[in-house]
């Protein structure tokens, strides 16, 4: 099954107590899923209680999501206590990413009164790329989203590359 899947990523996004949720995030996730760019495997929204500092798992509009990410965060949901342990030999060599401990540390780092969304997605667009890299003997060295500061350092080059790409596409389309 894992061979037929694209890369799986956990994205954790923090929100301050005064966050304004209008549905735009879920709308965008739905759009990406419709275009088969990503597949949402799981989503869990958590809140750190202002008074006690306890981490609370919140339902998202009755969606039956959160069990996988919840298990990674140490929450006990109905049915996730009996998941089989994965044999160590099935874990890929050269694996990288977030460990369960690091995921729990992300959640623990939330300030009281703040919230976080934990989104588990499959990068559907990269299924064949993942196979091609593996078939060539490739292995991951690192990954992550670039910070605004890192992008700013190469912004002029990115703009020039984007404009050149757009120009090539226009020429190929005969415009």
C-alpha positions in Angstrom: 0.0 0.0 0.0 2.7 2.5 0.9 4.4 2.0 -2.4 1.3 3.2 -4.2 1.0 6.3 -2.0 2.7 9.6 -2.6 4.8 11.2 0.1 2.8 11.8 3.4 3.3 15.0 5.3 2.1 16.2 8.6 1.6 20.0 8.7 1.0 21.7 12.0 -0.3 25.2 11.9 -0.7 27.3 15.1 -3.4 29.9 15.6 -3.6 32.6 18.3 -6.6 32.8 20.6 -8.2 35.6 18.4 -7.9 33.6 15.1 -10.7 34.3 12.7 -11.9 31.1 11.1 -14.1 31.8 8.1 -14.0 28.4 6.3 -11.4 29.6 3.8 -8.8 27.0 4.9 -11.2 24.1 4.5 -12.4 25.6 1.1 -8.8 25.6 -0.1 -8.1 22.1 1.1 -11.2 20.9 -0.6 -10.1 22.6 -3.8 -6.7 21.0 -3.7 -8.2 17.6 -3.1 -10.7 18.0 -6.0 -7.7 18.8 -8.3 -6.0 15.7 -7.0 -3.0 17.7 -5.8 -3.3 16.3 -2.3 -5.5 13.8 -0.5 -6.4 14.6 3.1 -5.7 11.5 5.2 -6.5 13.1 8.5 -7.2 16.4 10.2 -7.3 17.2 13.9 -7.8 20.6 15.5 -6.6 21.0 19.1 -6.9 23.8 21.7 -4.8 24.4 24.7 -7.0 25.3 27.6 -6.3 28.7 29.0 -6.8 27.7 32.6 -5.4 24.2 32.9 -3.0 24.0 30.0 -4.6 20.7 28.9 -4.6 19.9 25.2 -8.1 19.3 24.0 -9.0 17.6 20.7 -11.9 19.3 18.9 -14.3 17.9 16.3 -14.4 19.7 13.0 -18.1 20.1 12.2 -18.9 16.5 12.9 -16.2 15.2 10.4 -15.0 11.7 11.3 -11.4 12.8 11.3 -8.6 13.0 13.8 -8.0 9.4 14.9 -4.6 9.0 13.1 -3.2 12.4 14.1 -4.8 12.0 17.5 -3.0 8.7 18.1 0.3 10.4 17.1 -0.4 13.1 19.7 -1.2 10.5 22.4 -5.0 11.0 22.4 -7.1 7.9 23.1 -9.9 7.6 20.5 -12.3 4.8 20.2 -10.8 2.1 18.0 -7.2 3.4 17.9 -5.9 1.6 21.0 -5.7 -1.7 19.1 -3.7 -0.7 16.1 -1.0 -3.2 15.3 2.6 -2.3 15.9 4.6 -1.9 12.7 7.5 -4.4 12.5 10.8 -2.5 12.5 12.0 -4.1 9.3 9.1 -2.4 7.4 10.3 1.0 8.3 12.2 2.5 5.3 15.9 3.1 5.5 16.9 6.7 5.2 13.6 7.8 6.6 13.2 11.4 7.8 10.4 13.5 9.1 8.7 14.0 12.4 8.8 11.4 15.2 5.9 10.9 17.5 7.9 12.6 20.2 8.5 15.7 18.0 4.8 15.8 17.1 3.9 15.7 20.8 6.4 18.5 21.5 4.8 20.7 18.8 1.5 20.3 20.5 3.0 20.9 24.0 4.6 24.1 22.7 1.3 25.8 22.2 0.6 28.8 24.4 -2.5 28.5 26.7 -5.6 29.7 24.8 -4.1 29.1 21.4 -5.0 26.3 18.9 -3.4 24.2 16.2 -4.5 22.3 13.2 -2.7 19.1 12.4 -3.2 18.1 8.8 -2.0 14.8 7.4 -1.9 14.8 3.6 -0.7 12.6 0.8 1.0 14.5 -2.0 -0.9 12.7 -4.8 1.0 14.7 -7.4 4.3 13.1 -6.3 3.3 9.4 -6.4 5.3 8.7 -9.6 8.1 11.0 -8.6 8.5 9.1 -5.3 8.8 5.8 -7.3 11.3 7.3 -9.8 13.5 8.6 -7.0 13.4 5.2 -5.1 14.0 3.3 -8.3 17.1 5.4 -8.9 18.4 4.6 -5.4 17.6 8.1 -4.1 16.9 8.9 -0.5 15.8 12.0 1.4 18.3 14.4 2.9 15.9 17.0 4.2 12.6 18.8 3.5 10.6 21.7 4.7 8.7 24.8 3.7 10.9 27.8 3.1 10.5 30.7 5.6 9.6 34.2 4.3 13.1 35.2 5.1 14.6 32.4 3.0 12.3 33.3 0.1 13.2 37.0 0.4 16.9 36.2 0.0 16.2 34.8 -3.5 13.0 36.7 -4.4 14.4 38.4 -7.5 15.6 35.1 -8.9 12.2 33.5 -8.2 10.3 36.3 -9.9 12.7 36.1 -13.0 12.3 32.4 -13.2 8.5 32.6 -12.9 8.4 35.3 -15.6 10.6 33.2 -17.9 8.5 30.1 -17.3 5.3 32.1 -18.1 6.9 33.5 -21.3 7.9 29.9 -22.5 4.4 28.7 -21.8 2.9 31.6 -23.8 5.3 30.8 -26.8 4.4 27.1 -26.7 0.7 28.0 -26.7 1.2 30.2 -29.7 0.1 33.3 -27.9 
